[in-house]
Amino acid sequence: MEVTTVAKEDVVYPAAWSPTQASTIQQAMGRPVGEPLIAVDRTSHIIYASPSTTDMFGWEIDDLLGLPLNALIPQRHHHDHNAHVAAFIDGSSTGRTIERPGLNARQSNGAVFEITLTIARIGTPDNPVLVASMRPRGAK
């Protein structure tokens, strides 16, 4: 599978997010601190990944930054996923935080596994950011 990346110099990363800020976001989402956390921009490119993301997906953080979110999703789900992300980021999806159980994710080695996501839209209307806290199937 070919993955198209965005040049790192073209992406604005929330580099100012300290571990405390990431933890505060997870707590506001009702999720435990330390769960893998990923943030994407309006174009669905990864702009933040927490350290625990590497354990779940097998990617190093520096390799995740700038990748399209679809790099973490099996190919067969890309089309539907793009539409869901666009609806949520544009605000046409109901609610500000949603939980999605039973979703498939893809590790760096291509292995597919099931996760539950808690997704929140943060930022401003002009610069929305989607943040997803993830846990493997069966984890509370």
Secondary structure, 3 states (H helix, E strand, C coil): CCCCCCCHHHCCCCCCCCHHHHHHHHHHCCCCCCCCEEEECCCCEEEEECCCHHHHHCCCHHHHCCCEHHHHCCHHHHHHHHHHHHHHHCCCCCCCEEEEEEEEEECCCCCEEEEEEEEEEEECCCCEEEEEEEEECCCC
